[in-house]
Amino acid sequence: MQEKNPGKKRGIFIVLEGTDRSGKTTQSKKIRDYLISIGRKCIETKFPDRSTNIGKMLDSYLGKSIKMAPQVSHLLFTANRWELNNYIKENLENGIDVVCDRYSFSGIAYSSGAINLDFEWCKSREQGLISPDVVIFLEINLDLSSTRSGFGVEIYENISDQSSVRKVYQKFSNYSFWRKINASQSPDDVFKEIIPHIEKVLQNIKPISYLWDED
């Protein structure tokens, strides 16, 4: 399923993925600032979006305040993405770039890797969401990320779950939009490696597409 109109003037959709404390939020802000500096309009989004009613439930779940059945938690994470789908699409269509900290790939990787839900079942719930133009996967040594501030606060922030999640992330590596970056470097060096991938997307902006068109 693709848009009928050419996508030359639309915004681009950039997603940052990775295990916890890999530097996604830092790079998201750097990318936003870079795009604005070259004269583009840009907004940031983040999943889960904890401002919605669904997001508030997920915040309690992640903070270990409430428990949920595995299927319920995944469906709520997916619903949280769906409730912002039109917002993302409208911005892209209006020429505004969207930089997103976590997206469907996190949802699938955590549900399949950390709580052992079926990969294809998790993936199918995301079908039809806006597809990113590029996914920047920040790969980091877990021994390093586990020493960063805040690690261990939320439910999946432990080495065992993070290792399982990282293995599931590898299943996305064959997608044309997937780009792996060594996130064990300094934030500035990580950013230097990201920029060429952003520039390449800007040189060839295609019509909006949807998950999982490549399948």
N, C-alpha and C positions, 0 to 999 in steps of 0.2 A: 504494500500500500504506500503510494507516494503522492506528494502534492502535484497538482496539475500545472501550477505556475512555476516558472523558472525561479531558482533560489539565489540568483546572483547577488541581490541586495539584502538578503535576510541576514539576521545575526547568526553567529555560530554557537554551537552547544558543546562546551568542554566539561568533561567529568574527571574528577580526581578520585582515584581509588587506592586502597592499600589497607594493610592491617592497622590496628590502633597505634597512635602516636608516631606515625610515619611521616608527618609533616604536611598533611593534606591542607589543613586550614591556612598554614603559612604560605604555601604555594598558590592556593586559591586567591589570596589577597595580592600576591605578586603578579599573577596573571591578570587580574582585574585592573590593577594599576598600570600595567604595561599596555593593555588594550586601550584604556582611556588616554594614555600618553601619546598614542599614535592616532588619536582622533576618533576612536570608536566609542559607542555607548555600550555600557556593560553593567550587569547586575550579578550579585552572588546569591546562590541558593545553597541549602544544606539539608541533607536527610539523615535522620528523621527531622522533619520540621516540627519542633516541639511546641509551636504556638497554637496549633489546631487542637480540637478536642481529642482526635485520634493521637496526635503527637504527644499530648499530655499523658495519655495512658501509656504510651511507649516510653516516655521519660521515667515514669514510675517503675515500669518493668526493667528498664536498663539500670536504674538506680537500686534495684533489688528490693523495692518497696512492695511490689505485688508479683504474683506468679501467674503464668499463662501456659496453656497447652501449646506445644511447639507449633502446631498448625495455625492456631489462633494468632500467635505472635507474628508469624510470617505474613498472614493475610492482613494484619493491621499495618505492618511495615509497607506492604504493597499498596494498601489503600491510601496510606500517607503520601505515596508517590503519585497515585492516580489523582488525588485531590488537588495537586499542583500542576497536573499535566497541561491543562488549558492555559494556565498562567505562563508556563514555559513556552508553549507554542505561540501564544499571542506576542510575547516579547521577541521571539525569533522572527516572526512575521513582520514586526515593526522595526526590524533592523537593529535590535538590541542583543548583544552577545550575552550568553548565560554561562557562568562558571559555577559548577555544582560540586560541592564537597559530599561525596558518596552518592550512589544511585542504585539502580537495580542489581548491579554486580555485587555490591556489598550485601544486599538483601539475600541474594542466592547463596553467596559464599558463607555467610554466617549461619543461615538456616540449614544449609546442607552440611557444612563443615563442623559447626559447633553443636548443633542439636540433631544432626543425622536425618534430616528430612530428605526425601528423594530429590535429586538434582533437577530432573526434568519436570517434576511437579512444581517445584519452586520457580523454575524458569518460565513455565507456561503462564503463571499468574502475572508476569510482566509483559506478556505479548501485547503489542499495540501502543505501548508508551513511546514517547518521542525517543528516537535513537540519537546518541551523541555523535558529533562529527569526529571527535577524538576522545579516547580515554587515556589519561596519564596514570599509569599504575606505578606507585611509589613502592619499590621493593626495598625493605630494610632488614638488617640483621635483628632478629627478635631479642637477642641479648642486649642490643643497644636501645631499642624502642622501649623495652621493659624498665629501663632506668630513667626514662623521661618523666617529667612532672605529671602527676595525675594518673599514671598507669595503675590499674587495679581497682579504680573507683567503680567502674561499671561491670556488668555481669560477665562479659566475655573477655575481660582484660586479664588473662592469665596465659602463660606460655603454651600450655597444652591446646587450648581453644584457638589461639592465634596461629599456631602451627597447622592445625587442621583447616582453618579458614584459608590460609595461604595456599595450601594444596588445591583447594577448590578454585581459587582465583586462576590457577594455571590453565584451567579448562577454557578460559576465554582468550588465551594467547594467540589463537589462530584467527581471531576476528580482525578484519582489515583496519578497524579503528583503534586497536589496542597497541599502546606504546609503553614499554617497560623502562623505568628510570631507576638508577641506583640512588636510593634515598639515604644511604649511610654517609653521603658527602655533606659538606656544609650547605645550608639553605641556598646560598648564592650560586654554588656550583650546580646544585640540582636545577635551579631555575635556568641556568645557561643551557642545560641539556633539554629543557622543555621548550624553550622559545622556537627552535627550528621546526618542531612539530606543529606549533600554533601557526607559524608563518606559512607552512605548507597548506594547511586547511584554508587559510585566508586567500591563497592564490587560486584555489579551485573550490568555491563554495557551491555545493550541490543542493538540489531540492530537499526539503525535510523528508526524512524516512522514519520508519518505526521498527521497534523490536518485534520479532526477529526477522527482518527482511532478508538478511544474509543467509538465513537457513533455507 
